Amino acid sequence: MANMAEGAPSYRRDRPRLPAAERRRQIIDVTSALIADRGYWGLSMQDVADRCGLTVPGVLRHVGSKTGLLVAVLEHRDVDDARSLRAQLGVGEEEVPDEWSAGGPEGVGLRQLCSATMRRNAEQPEIVRLFTVLDAESLAPSHPAHAYFVKRQKQATAAFASLARDLSDRPQSLARQIVAMMDGLQIQWLRSPQTFDLVREWEAAAEVLFGGPGGSG
């Protein structure tokens, strides 16, 4: 009798040792891909360990726990997202906060910030899928990322509302509409990425939200 089911993947555990920082990054990258595919509740620490060539205790030495691993993934993505958004906007390291708080860098309008965000997202479908899956799952208060996504939504809405004060007499409402439009378009794009142009559809939506091509910042 065969010792392993035919076609089942096998993983080596005799891979070269990596520096701690590289190993942690590998664990985070592997976990990000698995969550995007299966969600947090479908995430198996054994699968993470197998794909990294480690044991489960070996993974836990770097992240502490399954919840700690999720937090590490989200924190890492926040840093990378801030960096890529700065690149899209063409601004310096200090001009875009790592968290949504101050609205945006000096001289960048709301529409420009939104367009840069959607262009960035169009370049990283797997990351958008990761956040979309976790965002939906975390509607349950028992989910370990529930508080993170509550805070994230509040920060995004507050940042957009701050920039919308000169554009609308209901800036909070406009901010909510922007967040809803972005999220909704991204879901449609993830379902049909070959036939749905996320950036083009966002620009069409922006004409409705902001009142014409290139208008409102």
Secondary structure, 3 states (H helix, E strand, C coil): CCCCCCCCCCCCCCCCCCCHHHHHHHHHHHHHHHHHHHCCCCCCHHHHHHHHCCCHHHHHHHHCCHHHHHHHHHHHHHHHHHHHHHHHHCCCCCCCCCCCCCCCCCCCCHHHHHHHHHHHHHCCHHHHHHHHHHHHHCCCCCCCCHHHHHHHHHHHHHHHHHHCCCCCCCHHHHHHHHHHHHHHHHHHHHHCCCCCCHHHHHHHHHHHHHCCCCCCC
